[in-house]
């Protein structure tokens, strides 16, 4: 579940960056690069052709990755999945969600 969360946030941030700076690489924070779950996610995205990694921690979303993100976003909007509860949001004992390490990329 953590890897899916990291993947979703990472792809969303890279897609936002891609919209404003297509073709440019972004440097991930050291704590992201050092996170084993984030490294696994990056490796999977790279192997699928969605992310290009110039060197460790310097990445960009490929055109293929950006188009896949757009298709997924349209499906989510179409089916109204944004408003649905997730298991974590229904869990009364779940910790409140704090800003993540990926929030540094948001302008």
C-alpha positions in Angstrom: 0.0 0.0 0.0 2.9 2.4 0.8 4.4 1.8 -2.6 1.1 2.6 -4.3 0.8 5.8 -2.3 4.4 6.8 -3.2 3.8 6.0 -6.9 0.6 8.0 -7.1 2.2 11.1 -5.4 5.4 10.8 -7.4 3.7 10.5 -10.7 1.3 13.3 -9.9 4.2 15.6 -9.0 6.2 14.6 -12.1 3.2 15.1 -14.3 2.6 18.6 -12.9 6.3 19.4 -13.5 6.1 17.9 -17.0 3.2 20.2 -17.9 5.3 23.3 -17.0 8.8 22.1 -18.0 8.5 19.2 -20.5 11.7 17.4 -21.1 13.5 18.7 -18.0 14.7 16.5 -15.2 13.8 17.1 -11.6 16.1 16.3 -8.6 14.4 14.3 -5.9 15.2 15.1 -2.3 17.8 12.9 -0.6 15.3 11.3 1.7 13.3 10.2 -1.3 16.3 8.7 -3.0 17.3 7.0 0.2 13.8 5.5 0.8 13.8 1.9 -0.4 10.1 2.0 -1.2 10.6 5.0 -3.4 13.5 3.4 -5.2 11.4 0.3 -5.9 8.6 2.5 -7.3 11.1 4.4 -9.4 12.6 1.2 -10.8 9.2 -0.2 -11.7 8.2 3.1 -13.4 11.5 3.2 -15.3 11.1 -0.4 -16.4 7.6 0.3 -17.7 8.9 3.3 -19.6 7.0 5.9 -17.6 10.0 7.6 -16.0 13.5 8.3 -17.3 16.3 8.5 -14.8 19.3 10.5 -15.9 21.2 9.4 -12.8 20.1 8.3 -9.3 17.6 10.8 -8.0 17.4 12.9 -11.2 14.2 11.9 -13.1 11.5 13.0 -15.4 8.2 11.7 -16.6 8.4 10.4 -20.2 5.7 11.3 -22.7 4.4 7.8 -22.3 4.2 8.3 -18.5 2.5 11.6 -18.9 -0.2 10.3 -21.3 -0.8 7.3 -19.0 -1.3 9.8 -16.1 -3.7 11.9 -18.1 -5.8 8.8 -19.1 -6.0 7.7 -15.5 -6.9 11.2 -14.3 -9.7 11.3 -16.9 -11.1 8.0 -15.7 -11.0 9.0 -12.1 -12.9 12.2 -13.0 -15.4 10.3 -15.1 -16.2 7.8 -12.5 -16.1 10.2 -9.6 -13.5 8.2 -7.7 -12.1 11.3 -6.0 -15.0 11.5 -3.6 -14.9 7.8 -2.5 -13.6 6.8 0.9 -10.5 4.7 1.1 -9.8 2.1 3.7 -7.4 4.5 5.5 -9.8 7.4 5.6 -12.5 5.2 7.2 -10.0 3.9 9.8 -10.7 5.9 13.0 -7.3 4.9 14.4 -5.4 6.0 11.3 -2.9 8.8 11.9 -3.7 12.1 10.3 -2.0 12.6 7.0 0.9 15.0 7.2 2.7 16.6 4.4 4.8 14.1 2.6 8.4 14.2 1.5 7.2 14.8 -2.1 5.4 18.0 -1.2 8.7 19.9 -1.6 8.1 19.8 -5.3 4.8 21.6 -5.2 5.0 25.3 -6.0 
